[in-house]
């Protein structure tokens, strides 16, 4: 389901799924295939854009072989990669999905319904790790519930109205982490002005977001909790320095 260049395609596309990827050859196929499966019922109204963020492991080639659109972004920065994908997108709704994350069930139906209602400007979703019960428990206690209390999203999945995304300026490219929190904050402010809310999709067996547990395995519970809590409650100038964001930029398997 590549984007295509025709005016007819641009008019028919509703959801554009943007997947930024830096050296994600181990995960990108499973991620793209999960979106293709979820998009089958839409008959061309969903496009998939993989942003090859200067990968050296064949990530872009794998994505091309799956028949999706591939955009190259040379600067290794997540905010810039996401913006590059958004610029190439033709959909009225944008979905940003991490390259080591896959979607299940009818979650795109939820996104479609919320944005089409005219009452929702965007949102996120609860995330379940592909790990042991301990990892799942950690995510629920230290990621999903705290973020729900703050009504913000977490990196692996974010959706929003395309026009609103453009109006608030997209992702802040001065940030090397927490760029999704910054965007969510601006979108929520914009939404309040026009009577639209920010909607978090909670996990259910019929729809969900599942992400790789590689960071949980590599860094452990304490470091993951510290890093996520630091971004939500204590933003810091360090997130403007890539050297200080090892947790998010170390993609070793």
Secondary structure, DSSP 8 states (H G I E B T S, - for coil): ----S-HHHHHH--EEEEEEESS-TTTHHHHHHHHHHHHGGGTTSEEEEEEE-S-SSSHHHHHHHTT-EEEE--S--HHHHHHHHHHH---SEEEEE-TTEEEEETHHHHHHHHHHTTSEEEEEE-EEEES-HHHHHHHIIIIIHHHHHHT---TTEEEEEHHHHHHHTSS-TT-SS-HHHHHHHHHHHHHHHTT-EEEEE--BTTEEEEEE-HHHHHHHHHHHHHHHHHHHHS--GGGG-GGG-HHHH----
